[in-house]
């Protein structure tokens, strides 16, 4: 077994690999750029080597710099994680030439299956059903539009070396095909160093279901069942689960056997994932093969008990797989929510800055795993639920504009799908993140969505259910009453503490009354609170709500029992009440005495500033392109500027017809949130 490995990656996946290597007694070497000098993976590793400036194309994807770090550290093997150089044939060959093991597939398999154009051709030759498309090289945007016309719209424009939703666009007409080709080509060059593009028919209303495979150097190959990855935004997965609520045993077996056959056809070893799109009749079509560890691998680990990172390391060291296909049963259900530094209230645009608060929910162990190469039989009880959080950040750390916006991967396990969803709802409620915009509210809203709970989902779920973007979850009347009652009870606790402040006048005693008025979400409720030593009875709308909690002023997370049911609220004190966040809703709840409430009703509401005559930068980023000049007349939907952040290009469009008065930014400039890019007459 290896004594030292280098992880050619950063963030949560580097931390994930370090954890398993540490468990196996293997020393680890981290690499880091200028932006990651104080990153968590650097702190966790036994050694750390600086490899260059912040941009990935000057550090993490420069093969020579990684090879220098390998030589400097004396590492015997390299784990590439995902992204960056994980599917780069030249990197695997460079390691092989140096006599260093690549913890991944052989370079030949990377070349044949990692390249999406080649892999589709091989899949067709192997008799695997594939989506119609054009696999040749495309020279320019005009040729892209012509090919798209021939295939028939809609089409998917994809980077051959792409992944993670980068370098991918859907086009519904020739203009979008030209624009999508240019953006995909630029993103692919910046993210992967390979700007080749291909185009295929976009299958509408599909599910995205993938099969995890694992193969060793002794001719053994197995599949570890499927992952449902249909909840996506801009082709980037947001929520994954295993198994799929859609597949039956026959389809699962057919997909698994086909995935293994494809892996064997290219002499594949290590962990890999074969992705399929599946239509409503359970017909499945080969999409691509990712010759690396997937972001969403934890859900597979939770339902099979297999540590995929450990098996990758053991396969690279020449060990045979410690199990056969018949050993791999599905045990329970697992969910994964990807926590991104993306602001859902700004159309999920990237957010950067310092994590002033980062408090994940407590992790609960998930039962047996394959350890030390020895198989532990499936079916061993996990316990009621499990919680796992894979992360690469810490409180006080910074989210950089140079890399993927992922903060963490929150996973839950339970015996059934409804129980796994409920465990995720609670875990998301308990997850505290402050200082940046993030998608926690959106994840909570999806978990509560009836369509998601039913399992009747497609890759169009987000586009269909949130066509105008996400503006926060709308809670029903019962949930609002429970939150109003909880806020009233907490406000009473705050008021009681205020009465005990030292230094009061000796002849004055402040009394906390029973009667209050709660305001939230445009509604109000007269409230009467009758407290006892264990909690309080809150009378609201002819309803008595029993509330028990140990919450005290200053605590940012309130754990309450409301009518015998658990309620978790993120709490921030404001004047005369609280800012409350729960289940995707973000609201201000005011609790006032009846007289103060009467006066508050007479107060005018502050109006937001009018910014309709400005194009504002929606996120911190770099200006890539300006598409209009002073005096130009622009039409609704016309591209005005392109801003790059976290390796993604964001096209800013005109919201209405108008004339450009001035342009305040130029390509190459770095902008902050709400910096003015253009002003209109």
N, C-alpha and C positions, 0 to 999 in steps of 0.2 A: 504493500500500500504506500501511496505517496506520503512524504513527510512534510512537504510544503507546496501549496498551490497559490497561484496569483489569480485574482478576480479582475478581469478586464472590463469592468463596468462600474457603476456608481449607484447611489440611491438604495431603494428598498431591495432590489434583487441582489445587490452586493452584500447587503446585511443578511439577506436570507441564506445565501451560500455560506457566509461566514458562520452562521449558527450551526449548520449541519457539519461543516468541516471541524468546528470546535468539538461537537459531539463525537466525531470520529477520531479526535486526537490529532488532527492535521493542522499545522501552522498556516496562517493566511497572510497574503500580501495584498494591500489595496493600492490602487492608483488614483490620482486625483489631479484635477485642474486647479487653476487659480481660484475659481469660484467655489470649489469644494474643499478648500484647505481645512475648514472646520466641520466638514460633513460627518454624519454619524458613521458611515462605513469606514472612514479613516480612523475614527476613535476606536471602533470595534476590532479592527485587524491587528495582527501582531506586528506588522510592518506596513509602512505607507511610502509610496514613491511619487514624487511630483512629475507630471508628464506634459505640462504646457499651459497655454492660455485657456480662458473659459470656453470659447467656441469649440464644439465637438470636432469640427473639421481641422482643428489645430491641436487636438489632444486625444480624445477617446477613440477616434476612428483613424488615427495615424498609426499604421502598423509598425513603422520603425520605432516610434516612441514606446509602444507597448513591448516590443521585442527588447529594447534597451532596458526596460524595467525588469523583464524576465531574466536577462543576463545579470543585472545588478543584484537581484534578489536571490538568484540560484533556485528559483521555483522549478519543480519537476513537472508541473502540469498547470494548465490555464483553463479556468471556467469563464466563458464569455458572457454569461447572463442572457439577456434578450436585447434586441436592438444593437446599435453600434456595430461591432465586428462579429456578432454571433453567427451570421450567415454569410460570411465573407470567405470564399474559397482560398484567396491568396493568404489570408491570415492563418488558416489551418495549415496550408502548405509551408508557410514560414516557420511555424512551430515544429512541424514534422522535420524540416531541414535542420532545425536546431537541436533535434532530439528531445523535444519537450512534448508531453502528451496534451492533446486537445480534448477537453472534456465535452465532447460533442461528437457528431457523426464524422466519417471520413470526408476528405475534401471532394472526392468524386460524387458523393451523395449530396453534398452542399451545392455543388455545381449543377447537378441534374435536377434536384428538387427545390433548392433554394431560389433558383431563378424561375419566376412564375411563368415565363414564356416556354422555357424548356420543359418544365414540369407538366404543363398542360399537354404538350406534344407527347410526352412519355405516357401520360395517363391515357390519352387516346389510343396509343399503340398497345397499351395493356388492356384495352377494352373497358376502361372506366368511363362512365357517362360524364361528359363535360358540357359546359355552357358554350353556345356558338360565339365565335369571336375572331379577331385578327391577331395572330401571334407574331407577325413580322415587325421589323423595325419601322417606326413612323418618323419621318424627317421633320415635319413642321405642322403648325396648327391647321393649315389648309388641307393637308393630307389627312389629318385627324378628323376634320369635319366630313371629308369625302368618304372615309371609311365608315364613320358613324352613320352617314346617310345610307350606306349599303347594308349595314347590319340591321338598321332600324331602331328608332328610339323607343324607350330610353336606353342609353349605353353607360357602362362603367368604364371610366378612364383610370388606369392603374399603373403605378410604377412597378417595373419588373422586379426590382430589389426591395420593394416597399414592405411596410408592415405598420401595425399600430394606428391605422387610419391615415397615415401620412402618404402624400402623393396619390390620393384617390379623390375622384370627383364623379358625380352622376350628371349626365347631360341629357336634356330633353329636346334640344334642337341644335342646329349647326353653330349658332353663336355661343351657346354654352359649351359645345364641344371644343371650339377654338380656345375659349377662355380657360376651360378645365385642363386642356392639354398644356397650356403655358404654365399654369399654377402647379400642376402635378409634376411637370418636368423640373421646375425650379425647386420645389420642395424635395424631390427625390435627389437632386444633385447636392443640396445642402445637408440632407439627413443621412444619405447612404453613399454618396460619392458615385452614384450611377443614375443617369437621367433617362434611361431607356423606358419607354412607355408602351403599353399595349391596351387594346380596347376589346371589350366583350359585351354581349347582350346583358342588360340588367334585368334579372328576374324579379318581377314585382311581387309583393306580399310573401317573401320567402322567410323561412327560419334559418338561422345560422347555427349549425350544430357541428361540433368537431369531435374527432376521436383521438384520444391519447394513445400513442404507441411507445413501446420500449423494446429495444433489441440489444443483444450482446454480441460478442465476437465469436461465439460458439455456435451460431446458427439458430439461436432461440429468439423468438419475437412474440410479443403478446400485445393485446389492446386492453386498456384500463377503463373501458367504457367511454361514455360521451359527456360533453359539456354543452349546455344550452347557452348560447351567447347572442341571443336575438335583441336584447335591449342595448341598442347602439345609438350614438349620436355622431353624425359626420363620419360614419364608418368606424368609429372608435368604440370599442366595447365599454359599457358602463356597469352592467350587472350581469353576472354569470351564475349558473347553477349546475349542479350535477346530482342525479341524472337529469335528463330532459323530461318535462311533463308530457311531451308529445309522442315520443317513440314507444313502440311496442317491442316485445322481446325479439320478434323476428327481424324487424328493421334494424334494431340495435346490433344483432349478430351479423347481419349482412353488411352493415357499414363497417363494423369492426374487422370482419374477415377481409373485406376489400382494402381497408387501410393497411392491414398487416401484409397482404399480398403486394401492395404497392411498395411498401418499405423493403420487403425482401427482394423485389425486382431491381432495386438500386443498391443492394448490399448495405442497407442502412443499419447503423448501430447507434446506441444512446437513446435519449428521449426525443420524440418528435410528435408533431400534431398534424393530422390530415383533416382539413376543413371542407365541409360540404354545405351547400345550400339545399334546403329541403322544402318541397312545396306542400300544399294542403293535403295531397293524397299520399304523402310520405315517399314520393319519388325523390331521390337524392342525386346531386350532381357534384362532382369533384370541383373544388374551388382552388385550393392550393395546399402545399405542404410546408409547414414551418419547421425548419431543421434546427430547432432550438427548444429550450424550455419556454413555455408560454407564461404570460403574465398571470393568467387565471389558473395555474396548476394547483394552487392550494385546495380548490374544491374537489379535485380528483384525489388528492392525498387524504382528505377528510372522509370520503366515502369508501376508500379502498384500504387505507392504513399503510400505503406505500409512500416513503419519503423519496420523491423523484430525484431530488438533488443527490442524495446518497447513492441511489442506483446509478445515476450518471457517472459519479466519481468511481464507483466500483467497476462499471463496465469499461471505463477508460483505463483502469488498472488491470484489466484482463479477467475479472471475475465473471462467472456465469450468473444469469438471473437466478434468484433463490426461490422462484415460484413458476408454476405453469399456468396456462390460461384457465384451467378449471379451478384454480385457487382464488381467482379474482372475482369476488362477489361484490354486489352493491349493498352497502350497509348504510341505511338512513339517507338523509338529504342534506346537501350543503349549499349555501348561498355565499356569493362574494359581491361586495359593493366597492367600487373603486372611488376613493375619495380624491378628488382633483382640486387643484388650485384654480378653479374656474368659477366665475360669478354667474349663477343661474339667472340673476335679476338683470344681467347685462348680456343676455343671449350667450351665456357660457364663455365669455371671453376670459383669457388668462389673467390671473392676478398674481402679483409678486409682492414680496415684502417679508417682514419678520413675523414669525409665529409667536405672538405675545402670550398665547395660551395654547397648549397642546396636551390634552388629557384624554387618551383613548379609554374605552371601557376595560375593565379588568379581564384578562385572558383566562379562559377556563380550558384545561387540557382536553384533548379530543380522543383519548383512548389509544389502542395499540397501533404501533407502526412496525415496519420491517426494519430491524436494527441489527447491526453487525453481520449483515448478510443472511440472517436467519429469519425464516418466515414465521410470523405469529398468526395463527388461524383467525379468519374473519368471524364476525358474529359475537365477539367479545363485547360486553356492554360498554358503551361510552359514558353512560350517565344520561341525564335528562337532556342537556344541551351542551354545546361547546362554543367558545368564542375565541377567535384568533385574529391578531392584527399584525400584518407584515408591513413594516414601515422603514423609511430611511431618513426620518427627520426627528427633531426634538424641540421642546419648548425653548424659545430663544434663538433657534436657528432661522435661516433665511430660505425662502423659495426664490430660485434664480430664474431669470428670463431666458437662460440659455438652453434649458433642458425640458424634458417632458414634465407636465404639471402635476404628475401624480404625487400625492402626499402619503397615502396608505391604501392597503387592501384589507378591508374589514370582512371577516368570514364568520359564519355561524353554521353549526351542525345540529341536527335534531333527528329523531326517528322518522318524522314525516315532513312533507313540504309545508303544510300550514304551520307546523311548530317551528320549522327553520325560519320562515318568514316572520313569525311573531318574535323569535329571538333576535332577528336582525332589526326589527322595529325598535325594540328596547335598547339594543346596542347602539344604534344610530342616535337615539334620544340621549344616551349617556356620553356620547363622543363630543368633547368640547374643543373647538378650534376657533381662535380669535386672531385678529391682526391682518388677515387677508380674506378675499372673497373665496368661497368654496361651495361645493355642490351638495353638502349634507342635507339642506332642506329638500332638494330635488330627489335625492335618494330615498328620503323618508316618504315623500309624496308618492313615489313609484311603489314602494312597499305597501302602501295603503290603497293603491288603485285597484278597483274591483276586477278590471281586465287582467292585470298582472296576477292577482290572487287566483284567478280562474285558470291561469296557464295558457290562455288563448292569445298568444303574442306572436308578432312577426318583427322583422327588422324595421318595419315602419311604425312601430309602437309610439316612439317619442314624437315623430313628425305628425302622426295622426291625433294623438291625445293632447299634445301641446303645440298646436299649429301657430299660435301667436307668442310662443316662448313661455317661460315659466315666471309667474308672478306671485308665487307662494300658494300653498295648499289652502283650500277653503274648507274649514271645519264645519261639521253639522251642528245643529242647535244643541244637542246633548253634550258634545265635546266642548262647545263654547261655555255652556253653563258650568260644567265641571271645572274648567280652567278659571272662570270668573270666581267660582266658590273657593278654589284653591288660592287664587291671588288675594281674595278678601281675608282668608285665614292667615296667610303669610303677612299681609299688611298689618293685621292686628298684632301679630308677634313683634313686628318692627315698632309699632306704636308703643307697646308695653315696654320694650327696651328703652325707648326714648324717655319714658316717664321715670326711669331709674338712673338717669344721668346725674352725676354728682354736681354740686355747686348750685342747686336749685334754691329759689327763695324759700325761706322757712315757712312762710304763711301761705304758700300756694301748693296745691296738689292737683296734678293733671290726671283726669280720669279718661279711660278708654271705654267708649260706649259700645253698645251692641248693634246699633243701626248704621248702615253704610249704603252707598250706591256704587255699583261697579259698572265701568264703561269698557267695552271692547268691540272691535270690528263693527262699529256703527250702531251697536246696541247698548242698552243699559238695563240693569237689574237692581231693584231694591233688595238689600241683603240684611239679614239679622243673624248675628253670630252668638251662639251659646257655647261657651268653652268649659271644659273640665280638665282634669289632670292628665288625661290620655290623648286629648285632641279637641275637636270642636264640631258641633253640629251647625252647618250653614244652611239657613232657610232662604231659598231663592225660588221665585215663581211657584209658590205653594208646594215646593219640594224640599225635603230635608236631605242634605248631602253630608255624610259623615266623613271627616277628614282627619287623618292621623299622620304625623310626620315629625322628624327631629330637625327640620330645617331651622336655621338661625340666620339672622341678618349677616350679610357678607359672604354667604355660601353661594356659589354660582350655579350649583346643580341642586335641584330640589327633588328628593325621592319621597313620594307621598303614597299613602293608601287612600283612595277616594272611592267610597262606597264598596270597600273591600277589594278594589282592583288597583293594580300598580299604575302610577302616573309619574313620569319623569319629565321635569321641566327645566330648561335652561333659563336662568333668572338673572336679570340685570336691574338694579334699583334705579328708578327715575323719580322725578318729582311726583308725589301723590300716586305712586304705583310702581309698576314693573314693566320692563320689556320681557315678554315671554316668547320662547321658541319651543315648539312641540310639533312633531309629526309633519314637518314641512311648512308649518305656519309660523309667521313672525309678526307679532302684534304688540301693541302697547295696551296694557290693562290698567286703568286708573281706578283707584278706590278712594272715594271721598265721603266726608260726612254729608248728610242730606242738604244742609245749607250751602256748603261749598259746591256740591253738585248742581244746585239750583243756579248759582252764579256762573259756574263753568259752562252751562248751556248757552249763556249769553255772549261768550267770548268768540270773536271771529277766528276762523282758521287761517293759518299762514299759507299764502300761495307760493308755489314753486316758481323759480326764476324762468323766464322765457328764453330758451336756447334754440328755438326753431330756425334762427338765421345763421347758425354755426354748424360746421362739421367738427365734432369733438372726437379726440382720440379715445376710444372706449377701453383701452388697456395700455399698460406700459409696454412699449415696443419700439421697433426700428422701422422707419419709413422706407419702404422698398420702391414704391412708385407713386407718382402724382399724375392723375389722368386728366386734369382740367387746369386751365389758366384763367387769370382775371379777364372778364368780359365774355367768357364762354357761356352759352346757354346749355343747361343740362336738363335731362329728362328723368322722370321717376324711374328708379332702378338702375340708372347708369353708373358704372364704376367711377368713383372719384379718387380713391387712393387705396394702396395696399400697405398694410402694416404687418410686420412679422414679429411673432412672440412665441417663445417656447417651441421653435421649429415648425410652426404652422403659419401659413400666410392667410391673412384675413382681409377680404375685399370689402371696403366701405362704399356703400352705394347711396345715391341721392334718394331721399325720402319723398321728394316732390319735385315738380318742375321749377326751375329758377335760373338766375344769372349769378355767376361767380363774381363777387366784389373784390376779394383778395385771397391770396394763398400764403399761409403763414408757416408752412413747413416744406422741407425739401428732402429728396431721397438721401438716405444715410444719416438723417437726424434721429436721435433717441428722444422719445416723447413720454410724458407722464399721462396718467389718466386725466381726461377732460382738457388736455391741452388743445388749443384751437388749431385745426388744420386748414380750414377754409371758412370764409365768411361770405354770405349771400346778400344780394341787394333786397 
